[in-house]
Amino acid sequence: MGQVHGTKIEVDPRFKKSAPITKEAIDFIKRHTAGTTLLEIGCGSGIYADLLRKSGVKVIATDACRIEKEGLLPPNSRMADFTNKRAIGNIIEKNAVEAVQNYGQNTSISLFLSFPLPEKNNDELPYYDEISLRNFKGNKFFLIAVYKDHLSNTKNYNKSIPNMSTGSFKFHNYLAKEWNVKDKLLLETGRMGPDYHMYLIYFERKTENNSNNNRNNSNLSGGTNRKCPKNNAKDFKLKTVDIGLDGNLWIVSKRSDCIKFWKRK
């Protein structure tokens, strides 16, 4: 176990979280979410959401697993090891993409993602982290992730190289392109090795309107009949999932002649 930085909040062991929970982390999120509701995707046991609610933050907590208050997670759930098969509070059963599509479509929402899955362990919904962030309409984003070496003191996220055990390469590339680091908090060092550090990072969108949102809006207002995602399917890996212009999920498939196309998921 690594060295925790800050005043650790001791919680019931049933409600374990992969990231250490500190008073400073709760205060950090509360300070930067002022005036917005926090949408947490992949909340696991819901312990962060529960503590944030108790501190006065409005939280929408979501997870792909079926979770009920004080209930059991499915026995085959990937989250079972982290949560000890227990959950707390009001948690809505939606995967990350569905949660953003339903609750993250206006600027009064902030987004919170802790420990996004690496690409190699993310076969069910590839690049869900990048898809979710790209389709999020708010201007505030919180991320807990592990990095090799300390994050540089710059707004330019390109200067920081993320450890690929947290999040996909596409996600971190998109984050560097569209978002600025506004504040950060060191949570833990040394869990994965002496050179690895866990941060809670607060981002703000580089521009008021996301270029992808403008792209989608212009297509919708232009009277096009296209329903699938605008980007050509041939530019993506098979089984890549994205939200179409009709607001539904689409997946990259391949025809018998090996040509890729978008298919409704």
C-alpha positions in Angstrom: 0.0 0.0 0.0 1.3 3.5 -0.8 1.6 6.6 1.3 -1.6 8.6 1.6 -1.3 12.4 1.5 -3.9 14.3 3.6 -6.3 13.5 6.4 -7.6 10.0 5.6 -11.3 9.4 6.2 -11.8 6.0 7.8 -14.9 4.3 6.3 -16.7 1.0 6.9 -14.5 -1.7 5.2 -17.6 -2.9 3.3 -17.4 0.3 1.3 -13.8 0.1 0.1 -12.6 2.4 -2.7 -9.6 1.9 -4.9 -8.6 5.5 -4.3 -7.9 6.7 -0.8 -10.6 9.0 0.6 -9.3 12.1 2.4 -10.9 15.2 3.8 -8.9 17.3 1.4 -10.3 15.3 -1.6 -13.9 15.9 -0.5 -13.2 19.6 0.2 -11.4 19.9 -3.2 -14.4 18.5 -5.2 -16.9 20.6 -3.1 -14.9 23.8 -3.8 -14.7 23.3 -7.5 -18.3 22.0 -8.1 -19.8 25.2 -6.7 -23.1 26.0 -8.6 -23.2 22.6 -10.3 -24.5 19.0 -9.8 -21.8 16.3 -9.8 -22.4 13.3 -12.1 -20.2 10.4 -10.9 -19.8 7.6 -13.5 -18.5 4.2 -12.4 -19.1 5.1 -8.7 -18.7 1.5 -7.5 -19.8 1.2 -3.9 -20.9 4.8 -3.9 -18.8 5.9 -0.9 -17.4 9.0 -2.5 -20.9 10.1 -3.6 -22.2 9.4 -0.1 -19.5 11.5 1.6 -19.9 14.3 -0.9 -23.7 14.4 -0.4 -23.1 14.7 3.4 -20.8 17.6 2.7 -23.5 19.4 0.8 -22.7 18.5 -2.8 -25.5 17.5 -5.1 -24.5 14.1 -6.6 -25.9 11.8 -9.3 -24.2 8.5 -8.7 -24.2 5.9 -11.5 -22.6 2.5 -12.1 -23.1 -0.2 -14.8 -23.7 -2.8 -12.1 -27.1 -3.3 -10.5 -26.7 -1.8 -7.1 -29.2 -1.2 -4.3 -28.8 0.5 -1.0 -27.0 -1.8 1.4 -27.5 -4.5 -1.3 -25.3 -7.0 -3.0 -23.5 -6.6 -6.3 -23.8 -9.5 -8.8 -21.4 -12.3 -7.9 -19.6 -12.0 -11.2 -19.3 -8.2 -11.0 -15.9 -6.8 -11.7 -16.5 -4.3 -9.0 -17.1 -7.0 -6.4 -13.4 -7.1 -5.4 -13.3 -3.4 -4.8 -16.6 -3.0 -2.9 -16.6 -6.2 -0.9 -20.0 -6.8 -2.6 -21.6 -4.0 -0.7 -23.0 -0.6 -1.8 -24.3 2.5 -0.1 -26.7 5.3 -1.0 -28.8 6.0 -4.1 -27.0 4.6 -7.2 -28.5 4.6 -10.7 -27.8 1.6 -12.8 -26.3 3.0 -16.1 -23.0 2.5 -17.8 -20.8 5.5 -18.3 -22.0 6.4 -21.8 -25.7 6.0 -20.9 -25.2 8.1 -17.8 -23.6 11.0 -19.7 -26.3 10.8 -22.4 -29.1 11.0 -19.8 -27.6 13.4 -17.2 -24.6 15.2 -18.6 -26.1 17.3 -21.4 -26.0 20.8 -19.9 -23.5 23.1 -18.3 -25.0 22.8 -14.8 -23.4 19.4 -14.5 -19.8 18.5 -13.5 -18.4 15.1 -14.3 -16.4 12.8 -12.0 -14.5 9.7 -13.1 -12.3 7.6 -10.8 -9.9 5.0 -12.2 -11.2 4.5 -15.7 -10.5 1.0 -17.0 -7.4 0.4 -19.2 -7.9 -0.6 -22.8 -6.9 -4.2 -22.3 -9.5 -4.8 -19.6 -12.3 -2.9 -21.4 -13.7 -5.2 -24.0 -17.4 -4.8 -23.1 -17.5 -1.0 -23.9 -14.2 0.0 -25.6 -13.1 3.6 -25.0 -16.1 4.3 -22.8 -14.0 6.9 -21.0 -13.2 8.9 -24.2 -16.8 8.5 -25.6 -18.3 9.7 -22.3 -16.1 12.7 -22.0 -16.5 13.7 -25.7 -20.3 13.6 -25.3 -20.4 15.4 -22.0 -21.7 19.0 -22.4 -20.6 20.5 -19.1 -17.4 22.5 -18.5 -16.0 20.9 -15.3 -14.4 17.5 -15.1 -12.8 15.6 -12.2 -10.5 12.6 -12.7 -8.7 10.3 -10.3 -5.8 8.5 -12.1 -2.3 7.2 -11.6 0.7 8.8 -13.3 4.4 8.0 -13.6 6.3 10.8 -12.0 4.6 13.9 -10.7 2.2 16.0 -12.8 4.0 19.1 -14.1 2.8 22.5 -12.9 1.2 23.5 -16.2 -2.2 23.7 -17.7 -0.9 21.7 -20.7 -1.9 18.1 -20.0 0.3 17.0 -22.9 3.3 17.5 -20.6 2.0 14.7 -18.3 2.3 11.1 -19.3 -0.5 8.9 -17.8 0.2 5.4 -16.6 -1.9 3.3 -18.9 -3.4 1.2 -16.1 -5.9 4.0 -15.7 -7.8 5.0 -18.8 -7.4 4.5 -22.6 -4.9 6.2 -24.8 -7.7 7.9 -26.8 -9.2 9.2 -23.5 -5.9 10.9 -22.4 -5.3 12.3 -25.9 -8.8 13.8 -26.0 -8.3 15.2 -22.5 -5.1 16.9 -23.6 -6.7 18.4 -26.7 -9.9 19.7 -25.2 -9.3 20.3 -21.5 -7.0 22.3 -19.2 -5.7 21.3 -15.8 -7.0 24.0 -13.4 -6.1 22.4 -10.0 -4.8 19.1 -8.7 -4.4 17.2 -5.4 -1.9 14.5 -4.7 -3.7 11.5 -3.0 -1.2 8.8 -2.7 2.3 7.8 -3.8 4.1 4.4 -4.2 1.1 2.0 -4.5 2.3 0.8 -7.9 5.9 1.6 -7.4 8.1 4.5 -6.0 7.7 6.6 -9.2 3.9 6.3 -9.4 1.5 9.0 -8.0 -2.2 9.1 -7.7 -3.9 12.5 -8.3 -7.3 14.0 -8.1 -7.4 16.5 -11.0 -9.8 19.3 -11.8 -10.2 20.2 -15.5 -12.1 22.9 -17.3 -12.9 22.9 -20.9 -10.5 24.9 -23.1 -13.3 26.6 -25.0 -16.8 27.4 -23.9 -18.3 25.1 -26.5 -16.8 21.7 -27.3 -16.0 21.5 -31.0 -17.6 18.0 -31.1 -20.8 19.5 -29.7 -20.8 22.2 -32.4 -20.2 19.5 -35.0 -23.2 17.4 -33.8 -25.4 20.5 -33.5 -24.6 21.7 -37.0 -25.4 18.3 -38.4 -28.7 18.0 -36.5 -29.8 21.5 -37.5 -28.8 21.0 -41.1 -31.7 18.6 -41.7 -29.5 15.6 -42.4 -31.1 12.1 -42.2 -27.9 10.6 -41.0 -28.4 8.8 -37.7 -25.1 7.1 -37.0 -22.0 8.9 -35.7 -20.6 11.4 -38.2 -17.1 10.0 -38.2 -16.4 7.3 -40.7 -16.5 3.8 -39.2 -13.3 2.8 -41.2 -11.3 5.1 -38.9 -12.1 3.1 -35.8 -11.3 -0.4 -34.5 -14.0 -3.1 -34.6 -16.4 -3.0 -31.7 -15.8 0.7 -31.0 -18.9 2.2 -29.5 -20.1 5.8 -30.0 -23.2 7.9 -29.7 -24.9 8.6 -33.1 -26.6 11.8 -34.3 -29.9 10.2 -33.2 -28.6 9.9 -29.6 -28.4 6.1 -29.7 -25.4 3.8 -29.2 -23.7 2.5 -32.4 -20.9 0.0 -32.8 -18.3 -0.6 -35.5 -19.0 -3.8 -37.4 -17.5 -5.4 -40.6 -19.3 -6.6 -43.7 -18.5 -9.8 -45.5 -16.4 -7.8 -47.9 -14.4 -6.5 -44.9 -15.7 -2.9 -45.1 -16.5 -1.4 -41.7 -19.8 0.2 -41.0 -21.8 1.6 -38.1 -24.5 -0.8 -36.6 -27.1 0.0 -34.0 -25.9 -1.5 -30.7 
